[in-house]
């Protein structure tokens, strides 16, 4: 990922989803982090939470369940305020459910994690 990556939110969601579907959660994190850093204040914590979910999945896949659980729990908490009116058709409730299930789940995840970022991808 280029350091100066700039994508509009919907394109970033599509690219992050493509990367998640390809079992490349760290790269999805990079895309989401770029949007987080450029997001307007009202959306900044939403994008930060999404980036944390992706990097939490990365930690799970790399055998660091302790770090993953902490990141996923923080991400879910950070996303909570966006459940009632999520922008860009982001499936905030579904992402929170997945993040909490992964945080409460097994110590190691060897299979790719299925995560839909938007309601239209489900």
N, C-alpha and C positions, 0 to 999 in steps of 0.2 A: 504494500500500500504506500502510495506517495505521502510524504509528510504534509503536503499542502493540499490534500484531497478536499474538494469542495463539491458536495452534492446537495441538491434540494432534498428536503425531508422525504418525500415519497420515493425518489430515486434511491436515496440511502437505505430506506426500508427494503426496497426490492433487492438491492445489492447485498445487504446484510442477510436477507432471507435466503438468497441464492447461496451465499457462503455457509450459512447454518445448514441448509439442506445438503451441502457437499461435505459436511462434517469438518468445517473450517471455522470453528467458533472464535478463535483468536483474531482471524481476519475480519469476521463480522464485528467483533469488538472494536477494531480499528476504524471501521466505517462509522459505527455508531458514536464512537468517541469524537470523531471529526465533527459530526453534527452537534454533539453536546457542546463542544468548545465554541461553536459559532452560533448556537441557539439564542434566541431572545430570552430574557430572564424568566418569563412565565413558563417556558418549556424546558429550561436548562436541566432541572432535576429529573424530568421525564427521560431525556436522552441519556443522562448520567446513569439512571437506573437501568435502562436498556443495555448500555455498554457494560455495566456491572454484571448483568445476567449472562451476557456472552462470555465475559472473562471468567465468571464463576463456572460456567460449563467447561471452559478451557482447563481450569484447575481440576475439575472432576476427571476429565479425560486424561490428564497428565498424572493422575495418581496423588493429588493433593486434596483429599476430601475435607480436611480441617479448614483450609483456606477457602475452598469452594463454598462450604456451608456458611461461613461468615459473610462472604460476598453476596451469596444468593439471598440470605436473610436481610441484609442491608438493602439490597436492590428491591426486594419485595416491599419493604417498609417505605422506601423512597418513591415507589410507584403508586402506593395507596391513594394519595391525593388526586390522582388522575383517573380513578375508576369511573367517576360519574360522567365525565365529558372528555374522553380521550380524543386528541386530534388525529388526523390522518388515518382513521379507522384502525388505530392500533388496538389490539386485543389486550388491553391492560389487565382485566380480570383473569384471562387465560394465562398470561405471562406470569402473573403473581402466583396463580395456582401451581404452575409448573415449577417456578423458582422455589416455592415453599416445599413442594413434594420432593424436589431434588435435595434441598437442604435437610429435610427430615429422613431422606432415604438411605440407601445402602452406602457403605464406605467407598466403594469403587464403582465407577460406571465404565464399562468396557465397550458398550454399543453406542452408536451415535444417538444424541438426544434430539427428539422431535420437538420443535418449538415453532409455533406460528406467531409471527409478529403482528400480523393484521387479521382482522376478521375475514377478509376476502381470501386469505391464503389457507384458511382452515380446511 
